[in-house]
Amino acid sequence: MTGIITRLPDLGWMLRPLTEIPGVRHAVVVSEDGLRLGHLSAGNLTGPVASLSVAEAEALSAACAAMNMTGRSTAALFFGRGAGVRQLMLESDHGFVLFTHAGVGAHLGVATDTEADVGLVAQQMQLLVAKIGAHLSSQPRDPVTDSS
């Protein structure tokens, strides 16, 4: 039995409009199961994470997927099965992280500093998803076929 491994395209280029918003530090697109589909950091950042490496973005992708699953489980407990999650927001001492559904099997995460206009960031995330949601969707993997 053999499978076909296809390389996922890097969708980081689509995140530029978000990283150009004042106060936005990083943006990442992740599959529902935690695979990094793309990431981008704003230019001229300083601080402990001035630019996300691929390894850091992959770790962040796994964390984003876990947060989204936790949000879905929490919504189901409070509102019943089938309760959807539109957006999650995490606030820390250093800024905010917003997560939103970005198409079939994909999520968008954006990290900001404390001075960012979080309402504007959330609005721009929704506009970006509406514009390019089809590109942000994570397609199902190719099925494994017998080659005997």
N, C-alpha and C positions, 0 to 999 in steps of 0.2 A: 504494500500500500504506500503510495507516495502522494504528497501534497504539493501544491504550487504556492510558493512564497512570493508575494508581490510587495514591493516597496511602496509605502504610503507617501504621497506627495507632501512636501512641507508647505503648510498653508500660512506660515508666518507673515508673508508679504501682505496678506489681507488685513493685518492688524495695525498697519501704520496709522490709519486715521485715529485709532484709539490712543496710541502712544504719543500722538502729537497734542493731545488734550493736556493743558497744564495740570500738573500733579499726578498724572498717570506714570507709573514706573515700569510695569511689565504687563504683558497680555499673553495668554496661552489658550490654544484650542486643544481640547482633549476628547478622546473617544469615551464612550460610556464606561468602558472597561479599563480606563486609565492610561491609554497609549497617547503619547504626545503626537499631535497632528501638526503643530506649528507653534512657534513662540517668537516674541519680539520684545526687546527692551527699549525704552525711550533713550534718546541720545543724551550725552553729557551728564549722566547720573553719578552721584557720589554716595558714599555710605557703604554698609556691609555687603549689599548685593547690588553692585552698580550695573551689572549685565548678567543675565541668566545664561549659564553655559547649557549645553545640551543635557548633561547629566542632571543639573539642577532643575531644568525644565521637565525632564522625565520624572524626577521625584515629585515635583509640584503637580504634574499630571495625575500621578497616582493619588496624591492627597486630595486633589479636586474631585476625582471620581468618588473617593470615600466620603467627602463632604456632601456631594450630591446624593449619594445613596442614603446617607444618614438623614438628609433633609426629606427625601421621599418616604423613608420609614417613619419619621416623625409626623409628617403630614398625614400619613395613613392612620397612625395611632389617634391623632386628634380629629380627623375629618372623615375617616373611613377609607376603605380600599378604593383605589382609583383617583384619589385626590392628587392632582398634579402640583408640581412645584415650579413656579415661574422664575423665581430668583432667590438667591441666598446672599446674605451679606455678613461678613465677619469684620468686627472692629477690633483693632489692636492698639497698643500704645503708639505705634509708628505709622498707622494708616488703616486703610480699608481693603478688603478683598471682596469683590462681587463675582458671583457665579450666575450664569443664566443658560437656559437650554438654547442650543444653537443649531437645531436641525436634527434629523433622525440619527440618534446614536452619538451626538456630539454636544459638548458644552464649551462655553467661553468663560474664562476667568480673567479678571483684571485687578491688579494691585495698584493702589494709589498711596500717596503720602497723606498726612493729616490735613493739609491745606486744600486738597482737591474738592471740587464741587461734585459730590457723589451723585446728586440728582442728574447733573449733566452727563456724567460718565454712564450712568444707568440708561439714560435716554439714548446716548450715542451707541451703546452696546446693542440696544433693541433695533436701532436703525441699521446698524451693520448686519445684524442677523437677518433682518428683513431683506436687505439688499443682496446678500451673498450666502444666505442660508443653505442653498443647494450645494455650494462648494464646501461649507462647513460640516455637512453631514458625513458621518462615517459609514461607509457602505459595508454590508456584511462580507465577511471573508469568503474566498472561494471554497466550495466544498471539497473535501478530500475524496478522490476517486481511486478505484482499483485500477492498476495498470498491469494486471497479470495476463 
